[in-house]
Amino acid sequence: MTGHAQQSGINRSEGIQFAVIAGIAVLAFALHFAHANAVLIFVISGIAVAGMAHVLGVATEQAGEAAGPRISALLNATFGNAAELIIVVLAIRQGGELIDVARYSIIGSVLGNVLLILGASLLVSGIKHGRQGFNATIAGVNATMLLLATTALAIPTLFSFVMKDDPSAEIGVSHGVAIVMALLYAAYLFHAFRSPDESGASEGAARWTPRLSLIVLVISAVVTGFLSEFLVSAIEPTIESTGISPIFIGLIIVPIVGNVAEHFAAVKIAAKGDLDFAMGISFNSALQVALAVTAVAIAAGFAFGHELTLSFGALEMSVLIAASVLAAFIAISGKATWLEGLQLLAIYAIAALAFWYV
């Protein structure tokens, strides 16, 4: 292959990682079918889902390596969100308290991407490479889209405060917002792929063949589906046993479990000095959740007869708005330091502490 490294398949390090993850997945299957303690199933299944999300991330990285940084970042974000999307849909299907878990995981995932992933990427990049520049035009477009998505999520919340005794109106507004978000995300993708790639990054060198990447993607996605089912089925017993609130599980635990692929990929790429690519993963993932996953969640609620409204608490929405504004300030500056990354991480830690007591 001209211009690319020779494709050599899965290396030794990846093989060891995949073997360990497969072992944890097998343990999760065994615990589920043995009807073991629900908390233990929840913990092991969560670790297994996070592991499979990592496998998805590696396979996606290899699949998009030769396609350039823009498509590769989009693929990483898409398949990196697969685990969380599956968990959200399964939680909505089950209904009950899990509707809150599904609803708040939307905001939690956006916060995780904007504060945790972006913060960690800036911190690692700044420590290793000092003050770094990035393409402010691309980052600015992403930040503007994130502010628009945040506004779209805030409107149903404000509406619910005004129309407290009209659930049907809240559902109608949520449905309308979901449709607009889906169209907006389609327009964002159209703009992204029609615009020239100004990132300055070169095409990568895939080690895996496209066939191997596809096989690993399919297998890991199927296994992730089963593991997510085990995880979701153990959430309510875990809430009853531990007293952890559905809001904290939705805002913090589910997003961390579901987004570990983006965590790993973005931080690793930022450590290599490619801040444009790392920021692309963070913003793309946040936008996919805020726009596309939200639309899918609303559609799933309608399909399963468990209507999901986009009505959030004042605390959660305030943190989301603050995070989006801070990310926008960083994006338009065109440069970032490790201190800005640390600031984002500090805000995430404070928010997580507050959500624990909600």
C-alpha positions as CSV (number, residue, x, y, z in Angstrom):
1,M,0.0,0.0,0.0
2,T,1.6,3.2,-1.2
3,G,2.1,5.8,1.6
4,H,0.9,3.5,4.4
5,A,2.6,1.2,6.8
6,Q,2.5,-2.5,6.1
7,Q,-0.7,-4.0,7.7
8,S,0.3,-6.4,10.3
9,G,-2.9,-7.1,12.2
10,I,-3.4,-7.1,16.0
11,N,-0.1,-6.6,17.8
12,R,1.0,-8.3,21.0
13,S,0.0,-5.5,23.3
14,E,-3.5,-5.3,21.8
15,G,-3.8,-9.1,22.0
16,I,-3.1,-9.1,25.7
17,Q,-5.6,-6.2,26.3
18,F,-8.3,-7.9,24.3
19,A,-7.7,-11.2,26.1
20,V,-8.1,-9.5,29.5
21,I,-11.3,-7.7,28.3
22,A,-12.7,-11.0,26.9
23,G,-12.0,-12.7,30.3
24,I,-13.9,-9.9,32.1
25,A,-16.8,-10.2,29.6
26,V,-17.0,-14.0,30.2
27,L,-17.1,-13.4,33.9
28,A,-19.9,-10.9,33.5
29,F,-21.9,-13.5,31.4
30,A,-21.3,-16.1,34.1
31,L,-22.4,-13.9,36.9
32,H,-25.5,-12.8,35.0
33,F,-26.7,-16.3,34.2
34,A,-25.8,-17.5,37.7
35,H,-28.0,-14.8,39.2
36,A,-25.2,-13.5,41.3
37,N,-25.4,-10.4,43.5
38,A,-26.8,-7.5,41.5
39,V,-24.2,-5.0,42.7
40,L,-21.4,-7.4,41.6
41,I,-23.1,-7.9,38.2
42,F,-23.4,-4.1,37.9
43,V,-19.7,-3.5,38.6
44,I,-18.3,-6.3,36.5
45,S,-20.7,-5.6,33.6
46,G,-19.7,-1.9,33.8
47,I,-16.0,-2.8,33.6
48,A,-16.7,-5.2,30.8
49,V,-18.7,-2.6,28.8
50,A,-15.9,-0.1,29.3
51,G,-13.4,-2.7,28.1
52,M,-15.5,-3.5,25.0
53,A,-15.9,0.2,24.3
54,H,-12.1,0.4,24.3
55,V,-12.0,-2.5,21.7
56,L,-14.6,-0.6,19.6
57,G,-12.4,2.5,19.9
58,V,-9.2,0.7,18.7
59,A,-11.0,-1.0,15.8
60,T,-12.6,2.3,14.8
61,E,-9.3,4.0,15.0
62,Q,-7.8,1.5,12.6
63,A,-10.9,1.6,10.3
64,G,-10.6,5.4,10.0
65,E,-6.8,5.7,10.1
66,A,-6.4,5.9,6.3
67,A,-9.3,8.3,5.9
68,G,-7.8,11.4,7.4
69,P,-8.3,13.1,10.8
70,R,-11.8,14.4,10.2
71,I,-13.5,11.1,9.3
72,S,-11.4,9.2,11.9
73,A,-12.5,11.6,14.6
74,L,-16.1,11.2,13.6
75,L,-15.8,7.4,13.5
76,N,-14.2,7.4,17.0
77,A,-17.0,9.5,18.3
78,T,-19.7,7.5,16.7
79,F,-18.6,4.0,17.8
80,G,-17.3,5.4,21.1
81,N,-20.9,6.4,21.8
82,A,-22.3,3.0,20.8
83,A,-22.1,1.5,24.3
84,E,-23.9,4.5,25.8
85,L,-26.5,4.6,23.1
86,I,-27.3,0.9,23.7
87,I,-27.5,1.5,27.5
88,V,-29.8,4.4,27.0
89,V,-32.2,2.6,24.7
90,L,-32.3,-0.5,27.0
91,A,-32.9,1.7,30.0
92,I,-35.8,3.4,28.3
93,R,-37.3,0.1,27.2
94,Q,-37.3,-1.1,30.8
95,G,-38.9,2.1,32.1
96,G,-39.4,3.0,35.8
97,E,-36.5,4.7,37.5
98,L,-34.3,3.9,34.5
99,I,-36.0,6.6,32.5
100,D,-34.2,9.1,34.8
101,V,-30.9,7.2,34.2
102,A,-31.4,7.5,30.5
103,R,-32.5,11.2,30.6
104,Y,-29.6,12.3,32.8
105,S,-27.0,10.2,30.9
106,I,-27.5,12.6,28.0
107,I,-26.3,15.6,29.9
108,G,-23.8,13.5,31.8
109,S,-22.2,12.4,28.5
110,V,-22.0,15.9,27.2
111,L,-20.3,17.1,30.4
112,G,-18.0,14.1,30.3
113,N,-16.8,15.0,26.8
114,V,-16.6,18.7,27.3
115,L,-15.1,18.7,30.8
116,L,-13.5,15.3,31.4
117,I,-12.2,14.2,28.0
118,L,-11.3,17.7,26.7
119,G,-9.8,18.7,30.1
120,A,-7.7,15.5,30.2
121,S,-6.6,16.1,26.6
122,L,-5.5,19.7,27.2
123,L,-3.8,18.7,30.5
124,V,-1.7,15.9,29.0
125,S,-1.0,17.9,25.8
126,G,0.1,21.0,27.8
127,I,2.3,19.0,30.1
128,K,4.1,17.2,27.3
129,H,4.2,20.0,24.7
130,G,3.6,23.3,26.4
131,R,1.2,25.9,25.1
132,Q,-0.2,24.5,21.9
133,G,-2.1,26.0,19.0
134,F,-5.0,24.4,17.1
135,N,-7.4,25.3,14.3
136,A,-9.7,27.9,15.9
137,T,-12.0,27.8,12.9
138,I,-12.9,24.2,13.1
139,A,-13.0,24.3,17.0
140,G,-15.1,27.4,16.8
141,V,-17.7,25.8,14.6
142,N,-17.9,22.8,16.9
143,A,-18.2,25.1,20.0
144,T,-21.0,27.1,18.3
145,M,-22.9,23.9,17.6
146,L,-22.5,22.8,21.2
147,L,-23.9,26.1,22.4
148,L,-26.8,25.7,20.1
149,A,-27.4,22.1,21.3
150,T,-27.2,23.3,24.9
151,T,-29.8,25.9,24.2
152,A,-32.1,23.3,22.5
153,L,-31.8,21.2,25.7
154,A,-32.5,24.1,28.0
155,I,-35.7,25.2,26.3
156,P,-37.8,22.2,27.2
157,T,-36.5,22.5,30.8
158,L,-37.6,26.2,31.0
159,F,-40.9,25.2,29.4
160,S,-41.5,22.6,32.1
161,F,-41.1,25.3,34.8
162,V,-43.7,27.4,33.0
163,M,-46.2,24.6,32.2
164,K,-45.8,22.4,35.3
165,D,-49.3,20.9,35.0
166,D,-49.2,20.0,31.3
167,P,-47.2,16.8,30.7
168,S,-48.6,16.3,27.2
169,A,-47.3,19.7,26.3
170,E,-43.8,18.8,27.7
171,I,-43.9,15.6,25.6
172,G,-44.9,17.5,22.5
173,V,-42.1,20.1,23.0
174,S,-39.5,17.3,23.6
175,H,-40.6,15.5,20.4
176,G,-40.3,18.7,18.4
177,V,-36.9,19.5,19.8
178,A,-35.7,15.9,19.0
179,I,-36.7,16.3,15.4
180,V,-35.0,19.7,15.1
181,M,-31.8,18.2,16.7
182,A,-31.7,15.3,14.3
183,L,-32.0,17.7,11.3
184,L,-29.4,20.0,12.8
185,Y,-27.0,17.1,13.3
186,A,-27.5,16.1,9.7
187,A,-26.7,19.6,8.6
188,Y,-23.6,19.6,10.8
189,L,-22.4,16.4,9.1
190,F,-23.1,17.9,5.6
191,H,-21.1,21.0,6.5
192,A,-18.2,19.0,8.0
193,F,-17.8,16.7,4.9
194,R,-18.3,19.5,2.3
195,S,-15.8,21.9,3.9
196,P,-12.1,21.5,3.2
197,D,-10.1,19.7,5.9
198,E,-8.0,22.5,7.4
199,S,-6.6,20.5,10.4
200,G,-3.2,20.1,8.8
201,A,-2.9,16.5,9.9
202,S,-1.8,13.8,7.5
203,E,-3.5,10.5,6.8
204,G,-2.6,7.8,9.2
205,A,-1.2,4.3,8.6
206,A,-3.6,1.5,9.4
207,R,-2.1,-1.7,10.7
208,W,-5.3,-3.6,10.4
209,T,-7.0,-4.6,7.2
210,P,-10.5,-3.2,6.6
211,R,-11.9,-6.7,6.9
212,L,-10.2,-7.3,10.3
213,S,-11.5,-3.9,11.5
214,L,-15.0,-4.7,10.4
215,I,-15.0,-8.1,12.1
216,V,-13.7,-6.7,15.4
217,L,-16.3,-3.9,15.2
218,V,-19.2,-6.3,14.6
219,I,-18.2,-8.7,17.3
220,S,-17.4,-6.1,20.0
221,A,-20.7,-4.3,19.2
222,V,-22.7,-7.5,19.6
223,V,-21.0,-8.4,22.9
224,T,-21.4,-4.8,24.1
225,G,-25.2,-5.2,23.5
226,F,-25.4,-8.2,25.7
227,L,-23.2,-6.7,28.4
228,S,-25.3,-3.5,28.4
229,E,-28.4,-5.6,28.9
230,F,-26.8,-7.2,32.0
231,L,-25.7,-3.7,33.3
232,V,-29.1,-2.2,32.8
233,S,-30.9,-5.1,34.5
234,A,-28.7,-4.6,37.5
235,I,-29.2,-0.9,37.9
236,E,-32.4,-0.8,39.9
237,P,-31.3,-3.6,42.4
238,T,-28.0,-1.7,42.8
239,I,-29.9,1.6,43.5
240,E,-31.9,-0.2,46.2
241,S,-28.9,-1.9,47.7
242,T,-26.4,1.0,47.7
243,G,-28.7,4.1,47.9
244,I,-26.9,5.7,44.9
245,S,-29.3,7.9,43.1
246,P,-30.5,7.3,39.5
247,I,-29.4,10.8,38.7
248,F,-25.7,10.2,39.8
249,I,-25.7,6.9,37.9
250,G,-27.0,8.6,34.8
251,L,-24.9,11.7,35.0
252,I,-21.5,10.2,36.1
253,I,-21.3,6.4,36.0
254,V,-23.0,5.6,32.7
255,P,-21.2,8.3,30.7
256,I,-17.8,7.2,32.1
257,V,-18.5,3.5,31.3
258,G,-19.8,4.3,27.8
259,N,-17.2,6.9,26.9
260,V,-14.0,5.2,27.9
261,A,-13.1,4.8,24.2
262,E,-13.1,8.5,23.7
263,H,-11.2,9.0,26.9
264,F,-8.5,6.6,25.8
265,A,-8.3,7.7,22.2
266,A,-8.4,11.5,22.7
267,V,-5.9,11.6,25.6
268,K,-3.5,9.3,23.7
269,I,-3.7,11.4,20.6
270,A,-3.3,14.6,22.6
271,A,-0.2,13.2,24.2
272,K,1.3,12.8,20.7
273,G,0.7,16.5,20.1
274,D,-2.3,16.3,17.7
275,L,-4.6,18.6,19.6
276,D,-6.9,19.2,16.6
277,F,-7.7,15.5,16.4
278,A,-8.2,15.1,20.2
279,M,-10.5,18.1,20.3
280,G,-12.4,16.8,17.3
281,I,-13.1,13.6,19.1
282,S,-14.3,15.4,22.2
283,F,-16.5,17.9,20.4
284,N,-17.9,15.4,17.9
285,S,-18.8,13.0,20.7
286,A,-20.5,15.7,22.7
287,L,-22.5,16.9,19.7
288,Q,-23.5,13.3,18.7
289,V,-24.9,12.8,22.2
290,A,-26.6,16.2,22.5
291,L,-28.2,16.0,19.0
292,A,-28.3,12.5,17.6
293,V,-28.5,10.3,20.8
294,T,-31.1,12.7,22.2
295,A,-33.2,12.2,19.1
296,V,-32.8,8.4,19.3
297,A,-33.7,8.4,23.0
298,I,-36.9,10.4,22.4
299,A,-37.9,8.0,19.5
300,A,-37.2,5.0,21.7
301,G,-39.4,6.4,24.5
302,F,-42.2,6.8,21.9
303,A,-41.7,3.3,20.5
304,F,-41.6,1.6,23.9
305,G,-44.5,3.6,25.4
306,H,-42.1,5.1,28.0
307,E,-42.1,8.8,27.0
308,L,-38.9,10.6,27.7
309,T,-39.0,14.4,28.2
310,L,-36.1,16.7,28.0
311,S,-36.8,18.3,31.3
312,F,-33.8,18.6,33.6
313,G,-33.0,20.1,37.0
314,A,-31.7,23.6,37.4
315,L,-28.4,22.3,38.8
316,E,-27.7,20.0,35.9
317,M,-28.7,22.5,33.2
318,S,-26.6,25.2,34.9
319,V,-23.5,23.1,34.8
320,L,-24.1,22.1,31.2
321,I,-24.5,25.7,30.1
322,A,-21.3,26.7,32.1
323,A,-19.3,23.9,30.5
324,S,-20.4,24.8,27.0
325,V,-19.5,28.4,27.5
326,L,-16.1,27.6,28.9
327,A,-15.4,25.2,26.0
328,A,-16.4,27.9,23.5
329,F,-13.9,30.4,25.1
330,I,-11.1,27.8,24.8
331,A,-12.1,26.9,21.2
332,I,-12.1,30.5,19.9
333,S,-8.7,31.3,21.5
334,G,-6.9,29.0,19.1
335,K,-4.4,28.1,21.9
336,A,-4.5,26.1,25.1
337,T,-2.3,25.3,28.1
338,W,-2.3,22.5,30.7
339,L,-3.9,24.9,33.2
340,E,-7.0,25.2,31.1
341,G,-7.3,21.5,31.0
342,L,-6.9,21.3,34.8
343,Q,-9.6,23.9,35.2
344,L,-12.1,21.8,33.2
345,L,-11.2,18.7,35.2
346,A,-11.7,20.7,38.4
347,I,-15.2,21.8,37.4
348,Y,-16.1,18.2,36.5
349,A,-14.9,17.0,39.9
350,I,-16.9,19.7,41.7
351,A,-20.0,18.9,39.6
352,A,-19.7,15.2,40.3
353,L,-19.5,15.9,44.0
354,A,-22.6,18.0,43.9
355,F,-24.5,15.4,41.8
356,W,-23.6,12.7,44.4
357,Y,-25.7,14.6,47.0
358,V,-28.7,15.3,44.6
